[in-house]
């Protein structure tokens, strides 16, 4: 079993460029502009639905290439295409896992597990709801 390194707030500082993400059975490699569908999702889709997903991903690919997470002190700004999320964060550890707890401007909060694998920062939202992988710039 590989052990991920423990992160500090200092480790996160700076700009991290999105390299890949997966959400709801779709995995996208931003660098190669390729995507895959999980077997479960693929089994549920008609050829027309698959084509629609492919066209949608191709349309947002350029925006995805510009997506990043920027850490400045305890501030986090994260973009995904045209969407931007900002907030302040704290770090916590639960059951040996590290989490970012982000306080959003609307008064809500978001919690993401963070894992460092090699030079890649993985941010996992809501269990398997979405995983975003970044590399430091």
C-alpha positions in Angstrom: 0.0 0.0 0.0 1.4 3.4 -1.0 1.3 6.2 1.6 0.4 9.7 0.5 2.5 12.5 1.9 0.9 14.7 4.5 0.2 18.2 3.2 0.5 21.5 5.0 -1.0 24.8 4.0 2.4 25.9 2.8 2.6 23.0 0.4 -0.6 24.1 -1.3 0.4 27.7 -2.0 0.5 28.9 -5.6 -1.2 27.9 -8.8 -2.1 24.4 -9.7 -3.2 23.6 -13.3 -6.0 21.0 -13.9 -4.6 17.9 -15.6 -7.6 15.6 -15.4 -10.9 15.1 -13.6 -13.6 12.5 -13.2 -17.2 12.9 -12.3 -20.4 10.8 -12.6 -18.7 8.1 -14.7 -16.8 10.4 -17.0 -13.0 10.7 -16.9 -11.3 13.5 -18.8 -7.5 13.8 -19.5 -7.1 17.5 -20.2 -3.6 17.2 -21.6 -4.4 14.6 -24.2 -8.0 15.8 -24.8 -9.3 12.3 -24.3 -12.1 11.0 -22.2 -13.5 7.7 -21.1 -16.8 6.5 -19.8 -17.3 4.0 -17.0 -18.7 0.7 -18.1 -21.8 1.3 -15.9 -22.4 4.7 -17.6 -21.7 3.4 -21.1 -24.2 0.6 -20.6 -26.9 3.2 -19.9 -26.3 5.4 -22.9 -27.6 5.2 -26.5 -25.1 6.0 -29.3 -26.8 9.5 -29.6 -26.3 10.2 -25.9 -22.6 9.1 -26.1 -22.1 11.5 -29.1 -23.8 14.3 -27.1 -21.4 13.8 -24.2 -18.4 13.7 -26.6 -19.5 16.9 -28.3 -20.1 18.6 -24.9 -16.6 17.7 -23.7 -15.0 18.8 -26.9 -16.8 22.2 -26.7 -15.4 22.9 -23.2 -11.9 21.4 -23.7 -10.2 24.7 -24.3 -11.8 26.1 -21.1 -10.7 23.0 -19.2 -7.1 23.6 -20.3 -7.3 27.0 -18.5 -8.8 25.6 -15.3 -6.8 25.9 -12.1 -6.8 26.0 -8.3 -5.0 29.0 -6.8 -4.0 29.0 -3.1 -3.0 32.3 -1.5 -2.7 32.1 2.3 -6.0 30.5 3.4 -7.8 31.7 0.2 -8.8 29.3 -2.5 -9.9 30.2 -6.0 -10.8 27.2 -8.2 -12.0 27.5 -11.9 -13.5 24.8 -14.0 -14.1 26.2 -17.5 -16.2 29.4 -17.1 -17.2 28.6 -13.5 -15.2 30.0 -10.6 -15.5 29.1 -6.9 -13.8 31.2 -4.2 -13.5 30.8 -0.5 -11.3 30.6 2.6 -10.1 27.2 3.7 -9.0 25.3 6.7 -7.4 21.9 6.8 -8.4 19.0 9.0 -7.6 15.3 9.4 -10.2 12.6 9.9 -9.4 8.9 10.1 -6.0 9.5 8.6 -7.3 11.4 5.6 -6.7 15.1 5.0 -9.5 17.5 4.0 -9.9 21.1 2.9 -13.0 22.7 4.4 -13.8 25.7 2.2 -16.1 28.5 3.5 -17.9 29.9 0.5 -19.1 33.5 0.2 -22.8 32.5 0.4 -22.3 31.1 3.9 -22.2 27.4 2.9 -19.1 25.2 3.0 -17.6 22.6 0.9 -15.3 19.7 2.0 -12.8 18.0 -0.2 -10.4 15.2 0.6 -6.9 16.2 -0.6 -4.2 13.6 -1.5 -0.7 14.2 -2.9 0.4 11.4 -5.2 3.9 12.1 -6.6 3.7 15.7 -7.9 -0.1 15.6 -8.5 -2.6 17.1 -6.1 -5.9 15.2 -6.0 -9.0 17.0 -4.7 -11.9 14.6 -4.1 -15.4 16.0 -3.6 -18.1 14.1 -1.8 -16.5 10.6 -1.9 -16.6 9.6 -5.6 -18.8 12.6 -6.7 -15.8 14.2 -8.4 -12.0 14.0 -8.4 -9.9 16.8 -9.8 -6.1 16.3 -10.4 -3.7 19.2 -10.5 0.0 19.8 -11.1 1.9 22.7 -9.6 2.8 25.5 -12.0 
